[in-house]
Protein backbone atom coordinates (compact mmCIF):
# COMPACT_ATOMS: atom_id res chain seq x y z
CA UNK A 1 0.00 0.00 0.00
CA UNK A 2 1.33 3.46 -0.92
CA UNK A 3 1.30 6.05 1.86
CA UNK A 4 1.63 9.78 1.36
CA UNK A 5 4.17 11.69 3.52
CA UNK A 6 1.41 12.86 5.91
CA UNK A 7 0.26 9.29 6.49
CA UNK A 8 3.84 8.16 7.00
CA UNK A 9 4.30 10.79 9.71
CA UNK A 10 1.01 9.83 11.34
CA UNK A 11 1.91 6.14 11.41
CA UNK A 12 5.49 6.67 12.54
CA UNK A 13 6.40 6.32 16.19
CA UNK A 14 8.26 9.66 16.20
CA UNK A 15 7.58 12.49 13.80
CA UNK A 16 10.92 14.13 14.48
CA UNK A 17 12.82 10.97 13.60
CA UNK A 18 11.02 10.61 10.26
CA UNK A 19 11.62 14.28 9.41
CA UNK A 20 15.29 13.89 10.34
CA UNK A 21 15.67 10.86 8.06
CA UNK A 22 13.95 12.66 5.16
CA UNK A 23 16.09 15.77 5.68
CA UNK A 24 19.29 13.73 5.99
CA UNK A 25 18.58 11.85 2.77
CA UNK A 26 17.94 15.11 0.91
CA UNK A 27 21.11 16.69 2.34
CA UNK A 28 23.14 13.61 1.40
CA UNK A 29 21.82 13.78 -2.19
CA UNK A 30 22.73 17.49 -2.43
CA UNK A 31 26.22 16.84 -1.04
CA UNK A 32 26.83 14.04 -3.56
CA UNK A 33 25.66 16.29 -6.41
CA UNK A 34 27.92 19.11 -5.21
CA UNK A 35 30.91 16.76 -5.10
CA UNK A 36 30.16 15.59 -8.64
CA UNK A 37 30.02 19.20 -9.83
CA UNK A 38 33.29 19.96 -8.03
CA UNK A 39 34.95 17.01 -9.81
CA UNK A 40 33.58 18.29 -13.15
CA UNK A 41 35.00 21.78 -12.48
CA UNK A 42 38.38 20.33 -11.50
CA UNK A 43 38.82 18.13 -14.57
CA UNK A 44 37.71 20.96 -16.88
CA UNK A 45 40.30 23.31 -15.35
CA UNK A 46 43.02 20.68 -15.79
CA UNK A 47 41.84 20.07 -19.35
CA UNK A 48 42.00 23.80 -20.09
CA UNK A 49 45.63 23.92 -18.94
CA UNK A 50 46.52 20.84 -21.02
CA UNK A 51 44.83 22.23 -24.14
CA UNK A 52 46.39 25.69 -23.74
CA UNK A 53 49.89 24.21 -23.35
CA UNK A 54 49.28 21.81 -26.25
CA UNK A 55 47.96 24.65 -28.42
CA UNK A 56 50.99 26.85 -27.72
CA UNK A 57 53.47 24.02 -28.38
CA UNK A 58 51.73 22.81 -31.55
CA UNK A 59 50.85 26.28 -32.81
CA UNK A 60 47.18 25.28 -33.08
CA UNK A 61 44.76 28.17 -32.65
CA UNK A 62 41.78 25.79 -32.73
CA UNK A 63 43.19 23.94 -29.72
CA UNK A 64 43.59 27.24 -27.85
CA UNK A 65 40.02 28.13 -28.85
CA UNK A 66 38.74 24.84 -27.47
CA UNK A 67 40.81 25.42 -24.30
CA UNK A 68 39.13 28.79 -23.74
CA UNK A 69 35.76 27.20 -24.45
CA UNK A 70 36.46 24.57 -21.79
CA UNK A 71 37.55 27.31 -19.40
CA UNK A 72 34.13 28.90 -19.89
CA UNK A 73 32.60 25.49 -19.12
CA UNK A 74 34.56 25.26 -15.88
CA UNK A 75 33.35 28.77 -15.01
CA UNK A 76 29.76 27.85 -15.88
CA UNK A 77 29.90 24.72 -13.74
CA UNK A 78 31.53 26.73 -10.97
CA UNK A 79 28.70 29.25 -11.18
CA UNK A 80 26.16 26.42 -11.00
CA UNK A 81 27.90 25.01 -7.92
CA UNK A 82 28.14 28.48 -6.35
CA UNK A 83 24.46 29.14 -7.09
CA UNK A 84 23.36 25.80 -5.61
CA UNK A 85 25.33 26.56 -2.46
CA UNK A 86 24.35 30.20 -1.97
CA UNK A 87 20.69 29.62 -2.88
CA UNK A 88 20.35 27.50 0.27
CA UNK A 89 21.26 30.52 2.37
CA UNK A 90 18.08 31.93 3.96
CA UNK A 91 16.97 35.50 3.35
CA UNK A 92 18.09 38.10 5.88
CA UNK A 93 17.62 41.81 6.62
CA UNK A 94 20.09 42.74 3.86
CA UNK A 95 18.73 40.37 1.18
CA UNK A 96 15.06 39.98 1.99
CA UNK A 97 14.33 38.05 -1.23
CA UNK A 98 17.29 35.72 -0.68
CA UNK A 99 20.51 35.21 -2.63
CA UNK A 100 19.33 33.34 -5.74
CA UNK A 101 19.93 36.28 -8.12
CA UNK A 102 23.69 35.94 -7.55
CA UNK A 103 23.50 33.24 -10.23
CA UNK A 104 22.19 35.76 -12.78
CA UNK A 105 24.95 38.28 -11.95
CA UNK A 106 27.61 35.59 -12.29
CA UNK A 107 26.06 34.47 -15.59
CA UNK A 108 26.28 38.03 -16.95
CA UNK A 109 29.99 38.19 -16.05
CA UNK A 110 30.58 34.79 -17.61
CA UNK A 111 28.74 35.67 -20.82
CA UNK A 112 30.62 38.96 -21.16
CA UNK A 113 33.95 37.15 -20.87
CA UNK A 114 32.73 34.47 -23.28
CA UNK A 115 31.81 37.03 -25.95
CA UNK A 116 35.10 38.92 -25.48
CA UNK A 117 37.18 35.75 -25.82
CA UNK A 118 35.29 34.58 -28.93
CA UNK A 119 35.79 37.97 -30.64
CA UNK A 120 39.53 37.80 -29.84
CA UNK A 121 39.76 34.29 -31.32
CA UNK A 122 38.02 35.43 -34.51
CA UNK A 123 40.52 38.32 -34.72
CA UNK A 124 43.46 35.90 -34.32
CA UNK A 125 41.98 33.51 -36.89
CA UNK A 126 41.76 36.32 -39.44
CA UNK A 127 45.48 37.03 -38.92
CA UNK A 128 46.18 33.32 -39.45
CA UNK A 129 44.66 33.68 -42.93
CA UNK A 130 47.01 36.60 -43.65
CA UNK A 131 50.05 34.85 -42.14
CA UNK A 132 49.58 31.04 -42.24
CA UNK A 133 51.56 28.97 -39.72
CA UNK A 134 52.63 25.33 -39.62
CA UNK A 135 50.78 23.24 -37.01
CA UNK A 136 51.81 19.99 -35.25
CA UNK A 137 48.88 17.69 -36.03
CA UNK A 138 49.80 14.83 -33.70
CA UNK A 139 49.72 17.08 -30.61
CA UNK A 140 46.30 18.37 -31.66
CA UNK A 141 44.89 14.87 -32.05
CA UNK A 142 46.35 13.64 -28.73
CA UNK A 143 45.20 16.58 -26.60
CA UNK A 144 41.80 16.86 -28.30
CA UNK A 145 41.29 13.10 -27.80
CA UNK A 146 41.79 13.56 -24.05
CA UNK A 147 39.45 16.57 -24.18
CA UNK A 148 36.74 14.49 -25.83
CA UNK A 149 36.92 11.87 -23.06
CA UNK A 150 36.71 14.58 -20.37
CA UNK A 151 33.79 16.26 -22.16
CA UNK A 152 31.87 12.97 -22.25
CA UNK A 153 32.53 12.33 -18.53
CA UNK A 154 31.40 15.86 -17.63
CA UNK A 155 28.29 15.51 -19.80
CA UNK A 156 27.38 12.28 -17.97
CA UNK A 157 27.81 14.01 -14.59
CA UNK A 158 25.59 16.96 -15.54
CA UNK A 159 23.02 14.74 -17.27
CA UNK A 160 22.18 13.03 -13.97
CA UNK A 161 21.26 16.40 -12.46
CA UNK A 162 19.59 17.89 -15.55
CA UNK A 163 16.24 16.15 -15.30
CA UNK A 164 14.71 18.63 -12.84
CA UNK A 165 17.03 21.65 -12.99
CA UNK A 166 17.11 24.13 -15.86
CA UNK A 167 20.62 25.35 -14.99
CA UNK A 168 22.02 21.84 -15.13
CA UNK A 169 20.15 21.23 -18.40
CA UNK A 170 22.03 24.20 -19.86
CA UNK A 171 25.31 22.85 -18.45
CA UNK A 172 24.62 19.42 -19.99
CA UNK A 173 23.87 20.92 -23.42
CA UNK A 174 27.04 23.02 -23.12
CA UNK A 175 29.13 19.92 -22.42
CA UNK A 176 27.46 18.06 -25.26
CA UNK A 177 28.44 20.92 -27.59
CA UNK A 178 32.01 20.70 -26.25
CA UNK A 179 32.16 17.06 -27.28
CA UNK A 180 31.29 18.10 -30.83
CA UNK A 181 33.93 20.88 -30.73
CA UNK A 182 36.60 18.42 -29.55
CA UNK A 183 35.58 16.05 -32.34
CA UNK A 184 36.06 18.91 -34.82
CA UNK A 185 39.56 19.62 -33.46
CA UNK A 186 40.48 15.93 -33.75
CA UNK A 187 39.27 15.96 -37.36
CA UNK A 188 41.38 19.07 -38.05
CA UNK A 189 44.48 17.45 -36.54
CA UNK A 190 43.93 14.28 -38.57
CA UNK A 191 43.62 16.21 -41.84
CA UNK A 192 46.79 18.15 -41.02
CA UNK A 193 48.66 14.89 -40.37
CA UNK A 194 47.38 13.25 -43.56
CA UNK A 195 47.34 16.13 -46.05
CA UNK A 196 49.17 19.08 -44.43
CA UNK A 197 45.97 21.12 -44.60
CA UNK A 198 47.06 23.77 -42.07
CA UNK A 199 44.18 26.03 -43.10
CA UNK A 200 41.73 23.56 -41.55
CA UNK A 201 42.96 24.64 -38.09
CA UNK A 202 41.91 28.23 -38.85
CA UNK A 203 38.55 27.05 -40.19
CA UNK A 204 37.81 25.02 -37.03
CA UNK A 205 38.81 28.06 -34.93
CA UNK A 206 36.24 30.17 -36.80
CA UNK A 207 33.58 27.50 -36.22
CA UNK A 208 34.28 27.12 -32.49
CA UNK A 209 34.60 30.88 -31.86
CA UNK A 210 31.46 31.55 -33.91
CA UNK A 211 29.51 28.91 -31.99
CA UNK A 212 30.66 30.33 -28.62
CA UNK A 213 29.78 33.87 -29.75
CA UNK A 214 26.33 32.73 -30.87
CA UNK A 215 25.72 31.02 -27.52
CA UNK A 216 26.79 34.10 -25.59
CA UNK A 217 24.73 36.55 -27.65
CA UNK A 218 21.68 34.28 -27.45
CA UNK A 219 21.74 34.10 -23.64
CA UNK A 220 22.78 37.71 -22.97
CA UNK A 221 19.37 39.40 -23.62
CA UNK A 222 17.59 36.97 -21.25
CA UNK A 223 20.19 37.60 -18.52
CA UNK A 224 19.90 41.39 -18.88
CA UNK A 225 16.09 41.10 -18.92
CA UNK A 226 16.20 39.27 -15.56
CA UNK A 227 18.53 41.85 -14.02
CA UNK A 228 16.35 44.71 -15.33
CA UNK A 229 13.37 43.04 -13.59
CA UNK A 230 11.50 42.76 -16.87
CA UNK A 231 8.15 41.02 -17.16
CA UNK A 232 8.68 37.28 -17.78
CA UNK A 233 8.30 36.56 -21.49
CA UNK A 234 5.62 33.91 -21.01
CA UNK A 235 3.31 36.23 -19.05
CA UNK A 236 0.90 38.87 -20.37
CA UNK A 237 -0.32 41.80 -18.29
CA UNK A 238 -3.56 41.84 -20.27
CA UNK A 239 -4.25 38.15 -19.58
CA UNK A 240 -3.66 38.68 -15.86
CA UNK A 241 -5.98 41.71 -15.84
CA UNK A 242 -8.79 39.83 -17.63
CA UNK A 243 -8.44 36.76 -15.40
CA UNK A 244 -8.45 38.88 -12.23
CA UNK A 245 -11.49 40.95 -13.30
CA UNK A 246 -13.40 37.71 -13.96
CA UNK A 247 -13.31 37.00 -10.21
CA UNK A 248 -16.43 37.99 -8.32
CA UNK A 249 -16.17 41.38 -6.53
CA UNK A 250 -13.03 42.44 -8.47
CA UNK A 251 -13.78 45.68 -10.31
CA UNK A 252 -10.32 46.38 -11.68
CA UNK A 253 -6.63 45.70 -11.17
CA UNK A 254 -3.92 48.27 -11.94
CA UNK A 255 -0.37 49.39 -11.06
CA UNK A 256 0.74 45.86 -11.94
CA UNK A 257 4.45 45.05 -11.63
CA UNK A 258 5.77 41.58 -12.48
CA UNK A 259 9.38 40.44 -12.27
CA UNK A 260 11.58 37.40 -11.70
CA UNK A 261 13.04 37.01 -8.22
CA UNK A 262 15.37 34.47 -9.82
CA UNK A 263 15.21 32.15 -12.81
CA UNK A 264 12.29 30.16 -11.40
CA UNK A 265 10.34 32.36 -8.96
CA UNK A 266 8.03 35.11 -10.24
CA UNK A 267 6.72 37.99 -8.11
CA UNK A 268 3.79 40.38 -8.63
CA UNK A 269 2.50 43.49 -6.90
CA UNK A 270 -0.71 45.26 -7.85
CA UNK A 271 -3.61 47.45 -6.69
CA UNK A 272 -6.97 45.67 -6.70
CA UNK A 273 -10.24 47.62 -6.83
CA UNK A 274 -13.09 45.66 -5.22
CA UNK A 275 -16.81 46.15 -4.72
CA UNK A 276 -16.57 45.00 -1.09
CA UNK A 277 -15.13 46.75 1.93
CA UNK A 278 -15.57 44.26 4.77
CA UNK A 279 -12.26 42.74 5.92
CA UNK A 280 -13.58 39.17 5.76
CA UNK A 281 -14.83 39.65 2.19
CA UNK A 282 -11.57 41.32 1.11
CA UNK A 283 -9.62 38.37 2.54
CA UNK A 284 -11.74 35.97 0.48
CA UNK A 285 -11.06 37.97 -2.70
CA UNK A 286 -7.34 38.11 -1.88
CA UNK A 287 -7.12 34.35 -1.34
CA UNK A 288 -9.00 33.71 -4.59
CA UNK A 289 -6.63 36.05 -6.49
CA UNK A 290 -3.50 34.52 -5.01
CA UNK A 291 -4.72 31.04 -5.89
CA UNK A 292 -5.45 32.17 -9.47
CA UNK A 293 -2.00 33.78 -9.84
CA UNK A 294 -0.26 30.67 -8.54
CA UNK A 295 -2.21 28.02 -10.45
CA UNK A 296 -2.75 29.78 -13.80
CA UNK A 297 0.35 31.99 -14.06
CA UNK A 298 2.81 30.27 -11.70
CA UNK A 299 3.28 33.48 -9.70
CA UNK A 300 4.25 32.25 -6.24
CA UNK A 301 4.93 35.61 -4.56
CA UNK A 302 2.22 38.28 -4.78
CA UNK A 303 1.62 41.51 -2.87
CA UNK A 304 -1.86 42.97 -3.31
CA UNK A 305 -3.16 46.35 -2.12
CA UNK A 306 -6.95 46.73 -2.04
CA UNK A 307 -9.09 49.77 -2.84
CA UNK A 308 -12.86 50.23 -2.69
CA UNK A 309 -14.27 51.06 -6.12
CA UNK A 310 -16.35 54.01 -4.86
CA UNK A 311 -13.30 55.79 -3.47
CA UNK A 312 -10.65 54.63 -5.94
CA UNK A 313 -9.70 57.03 -8.70
CA UNK A 314 -8.61 54.30 -11.10
CA UNK A 315 -8.05 54.46 -14.85
CA UNK A 316 -9.21 51.26 -16.57
CA UNK A 317 -6.38 51.51 -19.07
CA UNK A 318 -3.67 52.21 -16.51
C-alpha positions as CSV (number, residue, x, y, z in Angstrom):
1,X,0.0,0.0,0.0
2,X,1.3,3.5,-0.9
3,X,1.3,6.1,1.9
4,X,1.6,9.8,1.4
5,X,4.2,11.7,3.5
6,X,1.4,12.9,5.9
7,X,0.3,9.3,6.5
8,X,3.8,8.2,7.0
9,X,4.3,10.8,9.7
10,X,1.0,9.8,11.3
11,X,1.9,6.1,11.4
12,X,5.5,6.7,12.5
13,X,6.4,6.3,16.2
14,X,8.3,9.7,16.2
15,X,7.6,12.5,13.8
16,X,10.9,14.1,14.5
17,X,12.8,11.0,13.6
18,X,11.0,10.6,10.3
19,X,11.6,14.3,9.4
20,X,15.3,13.9,10.3
21,X,15.7,10.9,8.1
22,X,13.9,12.7,5.2
23,X,16.1,15.8,5.7
24,X,19.3,13.7,6.0
25,X,18.6,11.8,2.8
26,X,17.9,15.1,0.9
27,X,21.1,16.7,2.3
28,X,23.1,13.6,1.4
29,X,21.8,13.8,-2.2
30,X,22.7,17.5,-2.4
31,X,26.2,16.8,-1.0
32,X,26.8,14.0,-3.6
33,X,25.7,16.3,-6.4
34,X,27.9,19.1,-5.2
35,X,30.9,16.8,-5.1
36,X,30.2,15.6,-8.6
37,X,30.0,19.2,-9.8
38,X,33.3,20.0,-8.0
39,X,34.9,17.0,-9.8
40,X,33.6,18.3,-13.1
41,X,35.0,21.8,-12.5
42,X,38.4,20.3,-11.5
43,X,38.8,18.1,-14.6
44,X,37.7,21.0,-16.9
45,X,40.3,23.3,-15.4
46,X,43.0,20.7,-15.8
47,X,41.8,20.1,-19.3
48,X,42.0,23.8,-20.1
49,X,45.6,23.9,-18.9
50,X,46.5,20.8,-21.0
51,X,44.8,22.2,-24.1
52,X,46.4,25.7,-23.7
53,X,49.9,24.2,-23.4
54,X,49.3,21.8,-26.2
55,X,48.0,24.6,-28.4
56,X,51.0,26.8,-27.7
57,X,53.5,24.0,-28.4
58,X,51.7,22.8,-31.6
59,X,50.8,26.3,-32.8
60,X,47.2,25.3,-33.1
61,X,44.8,28.2,-32.7
62,X,41.8,25.8,-32.7
63,X,43.2,23.9,-29.7
64,X,43.6,27.2,-27.9
65,X,40.0,28.1,-28.9
66,X,38.7,24.8,-27.5
67,X,40.8,25.4,-24.3
68,X,39.1,28.8,-23.7
69,X,35.8,27.2,-24.5
70,X,36.5,24.6,-21.8
71,X,37.6,27.3,-19.4
72,X,34.1,28.9,-19.9
73,X,32.6,25.5,-19.1
74,X,34.6,25.3,-15.9
75,X,33.4,28.8,-15.0
76,X,29.8,27.8,-15.9
77,X,29.9,24.7,-13.7
78,X,31.5,26.7,-11.0
79,X,28.7,29.2,-11.2
80,X,26.2,26.4,-11.0
81,X,27.9,25.0,-7.9
82,X,28.1,28.5,-6.3
83,X,24.5,29.1,-7.1
84,X,23.4,25.8,-5.6
85,X,25.3,26.6,-2.5
86,X,24.4,30.2,-2.0
87,X,20.7,29.6,-2.9
88,X,20.4,27.5,0.3
89,X,21.3,30.5,2.4
90,X,18.1,31.9,4.0
91,X,17.0,35.5,3.3
92,X,18.1,38.1,5.9
93,X,17.6,41.8,6.6
94,X,20.1,42.7,3.9
95,X,18.7,40.4,1.2
96,X,15.1,40.0,2.0
97,X,14.3,38.1,-1.2
98,X,17.3,35.7,-0.7
99,X,20.5,35.2,-2.6
100,X,19.3,33.3,-5.7
101,X,19.9,36.3,-8.1
102,X,23.7,35.9,-7.6
103,X,23.5,33.2,-10.2
104,X,22.2,35.8,-12.8
105,X,24.9,38.3,-11.9
106,X,27.6,35.6,-12.3
107,X,26.1,34.5,-15.6
108,X,26.3,38.0,-16.9
109,X,30.0,38.2,-16.0
110,X,30.6,34.8,-17.6
111,X,28.7,35.7,-20.8
112,X,30.6,39.0,-21.2
113,X,33.9,37.2,-20.9
114,X,32.7,34.5,-23.3
115,X,31.8,37.0,-26.0
116,X,35.1,38.9,-25.5
117,X,37.2,35.8,-25.8
118,X,35.3,34.6,-28.9
119,X,35.8,38.0,-30.6
120,X,39.5,37.8,-29.8
121,X,39.8,34.3,-31.3
122,X,38.0,35.4,-34.5
123,X,40.5,38.3,-34.7
124,X,43.5,35.9,-34.3
125,X,42.0,33.5,-36.9
126,X,41.8,36.3,-39.4
127,X,45.5,37.0,-38.9
128,X,46.2,33.3,-39.5
129,X,44.7,33.7,-42.9
130,X,47.0,36.6,-43.6
131,X,50.1,34.8,-42.1
132,X,49.6,31.0,-42.2
133,X,51.6,29.0,-39.7
134,X,52.6,25.3,-39.6
135,X,50.8,23.2,-37.0
136,X,51.8,20.0,-35.3
137,X,48.9,17.7,-36.0
138,X,49.8,14.8,-33.7
139,X,49.7,17.1,-30.6
140,X,46.3,18.4,-31.7
141,X,44.9,14.9,-32.0
142,X,46.4,13.6,-28.7
143,X,45.2,16.6,-26.6
144,X,41.8,16.9,-28.3
145,X,41.3,13.1,-27.8
146,X,41.8,13.6,-24.1
147,X,39.5,16.6,-24.2
148,X,36.7,14.5,-25.8
149,X,36.9,11.9,-23.1
150,X,36.7,14.6,-20.4
151,X,33.8,16.3,-22.2
152,X,31.9,13.0,-22.3
153,X,32.5,12.3,-18.5
154,X,31.4,15.9,-17.6
155,X,28.3,15.5,-19.8
156,X,27.4,12.3,-18.0
157,X,27.8,14.0,-14.6
158,X,25.6,17.0,-15.5
159,X,23.0,14.7,-17.3
160,X,22.2,13.0,-14.0
161,X,21.3,16.4,-12.5
162,X,19.6,17.9,-15.5
163,X,16.2,16.1,-15.3
164,X,14.7,18.6,-12.8
165,X,17.0,21.6,-13.0
166,X,17.1,24.1,-15.9
167,X,20.6,25.3,-15.0
168,X,22.0,21.8,-15.1
169,X,20.1,21.2,-18.4
170,X,22.0,24.2,-19.9
171,X,25.3,22.9,-18.4
172,X,24.6,19.4,-20.0
173,X,23.9,20.9,-23.4
174,X,27.0,23.0,-23.1
175,X,29.1,19.9,-22.4
176,X,27.5,18.1,-25.3
177,X,28.4,20.9,-27.6
178,X,32.0,20.7,-26.3
179,X,32.2,17.1,-27.3
180,X,31.3,18.1,-30.8
181,X,33.9,20.9,-30.7
182,X,36.6,18.4,-29.5
183,X,35.6,16.1,-32.3
184,X,36.1,18.9,-34.8
185,X,39.6,19.6,-33.5
186,X,40.5,15.9,-33.7
187,X,39.3,16.0,-37.4
188,X,41.4,19.1,-38.1
189,X,44.5,17.5,-36.5
190,X,43.9,14.3,-38.6
191,X,43.6,16.2,-41.8
192,X,46.8,18.1,-41.0
193,X,48.7,14.9,-40.4
194,X,47.4,13.3,-43.6
195,X,47.3,16.1,-46.1
196,X,49.2,19.1,-44.4
197,X,46.0,21.1,-44.6
198,X,47.1,23.8,-42.1
199,X,44.2,26.0,-43.1
200,X,41.7,23.6,-41.5
201,X,43.0,24.6,-38.1
202,X,41.9,28.2,-38.8
203,X,38.5,27.0,-40.2
204,X,37.8,25.0,-37.0
205,X,38.8,28.1,-34.9
206,X,36.2,30.2,-36.8
207,X,33.6,27.5,-36.2
208,X,34.3,27.1,-32.5
209,X,34.6,30.9,-31.9
210,X,31.5,31.5,-33.9
211,X,29.5,28.9,-32.0
212,X,30.7,30.3,-28.6
213,X,29.8,33.9,-29.8
214,X,26.3,32.7,-30.9
215,X,25.7,31.0,-27.5
216,X,26.8,34.1,-25.6
217,X,24.7,36.6,-27.6
218,X,21.7,34.3,-27.5
219,X,21.7,34.1,-23.6
220,X,22.8,37.7,-23.0
221,X,19.4,39.4,-23.6
222,X,17.6,37.0,-21.2
223,X,20.2,37.6,-18.5
224,X,19.9,41.4,-18.9
225,X,16.1,41.1,-18.9
226,X,16.2,39.3,-15.6
227,X,18.5,41.9,-14.0
228,X,16.3,44.7,-15.3
229,X,13.4,43.0,-13.6
230,X,11.5,42.8,-16.9
231,X,8.1,41.0,-17.2
232,X,8.7,37.3,-17.8
233,X,8.3,36.6,-21.5
234,X,5.6,33.9,-21.0
235,X,3.3,36.2,-19.0
236,X,0.9,38.9,-20.4
237,X,-0.3,41.8,-18.3
238,X,-3.6,41.8,-20.3
239,X,-4.2,38.1,-19.6
240,X,-3.7,38.7,-15.9
241,X,-6.0,41.7,-15.8
242,X,-8.8,39.8,-17.6
243,X,-8.4,36.8,-15.4
244,X,-8.5,38.9,-12.2
245,X,-11.5,40.9,-13.3
246,X,-13.4,37.7,-14.0
247,X,-13.3,37.0,-10.2
248,X,-16.4,38.0,-8.3
249,X,-16.2,41.4,-6.5
250,X,-13.0,42.4,-8.5
251,X,-13.8,45.7,-10.3
252,X,-10.3,46.4,-11.7
253,X,-6.6,45.7,-11.2
254,X,-3.9,48.3,-11.9
255,X,-0.4,49.4,-11.1
256,X,0.7,45.9,-11.9
257,X,4.4,45.0,-11.6
258,X,5.8,41.6,-12.5
259,X,9.4,40.4,-12.3
260,X,11.6,37.4,-11.7
261,X,13.0,37.0,-8.2
262,X,15.4,34.5,-9.8
263,X,15.2,32.1,-12.8
264,X,12.3,30.2,-11.4
265,X,10.3,32.4,-9.0
266,X,8.0,35.1,-10.2
267,X,6.7,38.0,-8.1
268,X,3.8,40.4,-8.6
269,X,2.5,43.5,-6.9
270,X,-0.7,45.3,-7.8
271,X,-3.6,47.4,-6.7
272,X,-7.0,45.7,-6.7
273,X,-10.2,47.6,-6.8
274,X,-13.1,45.7,-5.2
275,X,-16.8,46.2,-4.7
276,X,-16.6,45.0,-1.1
277,X,-15.1,46.8,1.9
278,X,-15.6,44.3,4.8
279,X,-12.3,42.7,5.9
280,X,-13.6,39.2,5.8
281,X,-14.8,39.7,2.2
282,X,-11.6,41.3,1.1
283,X,-9.6,38.4,2.5
284,X,-11.7,36.0,0.5
285,X,-11.1,38.0,-2.7
286,X,-7.3,38.1,-1.9
287,X,-7.1,34.3,-1.3
288,X,-9.0,33.7,-4.6
289,X,-6.6,36.0,-6.5
290,X,-3.5,34.5,-5.0
291,X,-4.7,31.0,-5.9
292,X,-5.5,32.2,-9.5
293,X,-2.0,33.8,-9.8
294,X,-0.3,30.7,-8.5
295,X,-2.2,28.0,-10.5
296,X,-2.7,29.8,-13.8
297,X,0.4,32.0,-14.1
298,X,2.8,30.3,-11.7
299,X,3.3,33.5,-9.7
300,X,4.2,32.2,-6.2
301,X,4.9,35.6,-4.6
302,X,2.2,38.3,-4.8
303,X,1.6,41.5,-2.9
304,X,-1.9,43.0,-3.3
305,X,-3.2,46.4,-2.1
306,X,-6.9,46.7,-2.0
307,X,-9.1,49.8,-2.8
308,X,-12.9,50.2,-2.7
309,X,-14.3,51.1,-6.1
310,X,-16.3,54.0,-4.9
311,X,-13.3,55.8,-3.5
312,X,-10.7,54.6,-5.9
313,X,-9.7,57.0,-8.7
314,X,-8.6,54.3,-11.1
315,X,-8.1,54.5,-14.8
316,X,-9.2,51.3,-16.6
317,X,-6.4,51.5,-19.1
318,X,-3.7,52.2,-16.5
